[in-house]
Amino acid sequence: MGVLAPNPESDSLERRADTDHKHLLNELEGLRREVARLRASEQKHERVQQALQKRTHALGERVKELNCLYAMSSLVERHKGSLEGILEGTVEIIPSAWQYPEIAAARITVGAHTYATSNYRETPWRQSADIHVKGVKEGTLDVVYLEERPECGEGPFLKEERSLINSMAKGIGETVERAAAEDALKESVTRNKALLNAIPDLIFRVHKDGTILDFKKGKTLGRRISPARILGKKIMELPDEYPYLSRDVIRQGFQNARHVLETGETQIFEHRFSRGDSVYNYEVLLTVSGKDEVLGIIRDITERRRLEKQVLEVSEWEQQRIGQDLHDSLSQQLAGIAYLSKVLEQKMATKSLREAFDAAEIVSLINEAITQTKGLARGLYPVRLEAGGLMNALSELATNVERLFGISCRFEYDRPVFVSDSITAIHLYRIAQEAVNNAIKHGQAKNIVIDLNTENETTVLTIRNDGLAFRRGDPLRKGMGLSIMKHRASMIGASFDIRNDPDGGTVVACSFQGKQGDERKEKER
């Protein structure tokens, strides 16, 4: 049997076939891996797509929520002052924020008031949230579905819708609270405005740099001033626009305002100035009203001062009448009785009667009564212009103080000062009398000097003592004496000041202008 010889061509074909087979197997494996990768990528894409759909849906719901909240905010702006309009508009926009707006309805209940969409009715599918105002439950917010929908969280409602309804209920509560506060504020503003308009005083606010921040005319003050023209201007510019305003008075007032800002204490000042033949009195109250701001209230007290002056004048006139009656009537009658008693004493003495000694005692007592009566008369009517006027009265006051209290009390002057107005003279005497009494009673003074002088048409009455220093916070210094001295000074248009003397003790000073006369006129009276 013969052996077949190898066929080179056949071997080549077999090797090629084997190579192709392996190559096909590799390609198939690659294709299988690619298919697996594509399938994995497709699954990932599906998951991403599902996640994207969920996120898109969530974002859509969030957009609806934000649109709803924005619409609520717009309603608040559009219906300022109308809570009813805000809640009526709010209840209409709520359904659009829910997952199924086409079958949603809403209702808001606040107190006794209810606001609902026209299609609202009770259904089993309801979501609710309480409405709180100032921490107290005042109502509820209800959202219902009119038809059944699949379960997806809280019944057919999304979990996000629970947060939304809670947020909206909170917003409604805040809106109700804010509306109540605004109503209360409006009522307060209306009431305060009515009170402000009822006040006849001029009221203003000024910054520490002098800028006028607010201005309200008074019943008699500032009627010719236009608030619109002066707001924002400096207070010292007012005389440029309104020449009848006193620049000196405004400058003094602004200095007082700065003093109030520095001390933080409410201060009351009084200004007096003349215009033509008329004299006006104004009381100015200044107080801190804010950071670097002062509130001022100016009151016209001209009529009050006129009436007070009349009352004091009537009082002084009555005292003068009583003093004159004591001096001219009672003293004369007592003098007559003393004369008759003296005659009786002499008759009894000539007859050597023991009763003559009793008669002499009666005469002595009557003479003492006469002295006391004259003293009372001088106390009630101390300033007699025809008898020397204020200077003699002050000199006599100093002499009596030395005699009664055993201390040094002097009346000093550089040249004679004659005060022609009797009421002014009496007020000055009473101020000096009260200052001396205070120096003795409260200051425990051992030396007192009463000084009366005139310079450049200004008369100054000064009472100095070496007693205890004056302390404004001392309760003993808050009696009526100090207030009466200030009041008497204001009645005659004088400035009054009480201060500590650098050398020790206290100084009381009262200065005024235009009240003194000349010596010749005084002597002619």
RADA-V291928 format. One record per pair of residues at least 4 apart in sequence whose ideal C-beta (glycine too) atoms are under 6 Angstrom apart, sorted by the first residue. I is the first residue (numbers start at 0). GAP is how many residues later the second one is. Records with the same first field share a line. If there is no record, write none. Layout:
I->GAP + GAP
//
This chain:
47->4
51->4
60->99
63->33
64->32 + 99
67->25 + 29
70->22
71->18
73->4
74->4 + 11 + 14 + 15
75->10
78->6 + 7
82->96
85->89
86->21 + 28
87->27
90->15 + 17 + 24 + 26
93->12
94->6 + 9 + 11
95->5
97->6
98->59
99->4 + 49
102->42 + 43 + 44
104->12 + 14 + 15 + 39
105->11 + 37
106->9 + 13 + 35
107->7 + 33
108->5 + 30 + 31
109->28 + 29 + 66
110->27
115->4
122->21
124->20 + 30 + 31
125->16 + 18
126->16 + 30 + 38
127->12 + 14
128->12 + 36 + 37 + 40
129->7 + 10
130->7 + 8 + 38 + 41 + 42
131->5 + 41
132->5 + 40 + 43 + 44
133->43
140->28
144->4 + 11
148->7
151->6
152->4 + 5 + 6
153->8
156->4
187->4
191->4
199->18 + 19
200->17 + 96 + 98
201->16 + 19 + 20 + 96
202->13 + 94
203->11 + 92
204->8 + 9 + 84 + 88 + 90
205->6 + 29 + 88
206->4 + 6 + 85 + 86
207->53 + 84
209->24 + 25 + 26
211->18 + 19 + 21 + 23
214->12
216->5 + 6
217->4
219->80
220->77 + 79
226->4
232->4
234->19
237->4 + 7
238->6 + 8
245->27
248->22 + 24
255->13 + 30
256->29 + 37
259->7 + 26 + 34
263->24
265->21
266->19
267->17
268->15
269->13 + 220
270->11
271->9 + 221
273->5
279->22
280->20 + 21 + 24
281->16
282->16 + 18
283->14
284->12
285->8 + 10
286->8
288->4 + 6
300->4
308->182
312->110
315->110
318->61
319->61
321->58
322->54 + 57 + 58
323->4
324->4
325->4 + 47 + 50 + 51
326->4 + 50
329->43
330->39 + 42 + 43
333->32 + 35 + 36
336->29
337->25 + 28 + 29
340->18 + 21 + 22
341->21
343->15
344->11 + 14 + 15 + 18
347->5 + 7 + 8 + 11
348->7
377->4
381->11 + 47
382->7 + 10 + 42 + 43 + 46
384->4 + 37 + 140
385->139
387->4
389->29 + 35
392->36
393->17 + 38 + 56
394->16
397->11 + 12 + 13 + 52
399->4
400->4 + 8 + 35
401->7
404->35
406->39
407->39
408->39
409->39
410->39
411->39
412->39 + 40
413->39
415->103
416->35 + 37
417->99 + 101 + 104
418->5 + 6 + 96 + 97
419->97
420->94
423->68 + 91
426->61 + 65
427->33
429->58
430->54 + 57 + 79
431->18 + 31
433->47 + 51
434->28 + 73
435->12
436->4
437->4 + 43
438->4 + 6 + 9 + 26 + 28
441->34
442->22 + 24 + 25 + 63
443->23 + 24
444->20 + 21 + 22
446->19
447->17
448->15
449->13
450->11
451->9
452->7
453->5 + 62
456->56
457->53 + 55
458->53 + 57
459->51
460->49
461->47
462->45
463->43
464->40 + 41
465->38 + 39
466->38
468->31
469->28 + 30 + 36
479->4
485->10
488->5 + 7 + 21
491->20
492->19
493->16 + 18
494->16
495->14
496->12
497->10
498->8
500->4 + 6
516->4 + 5
//
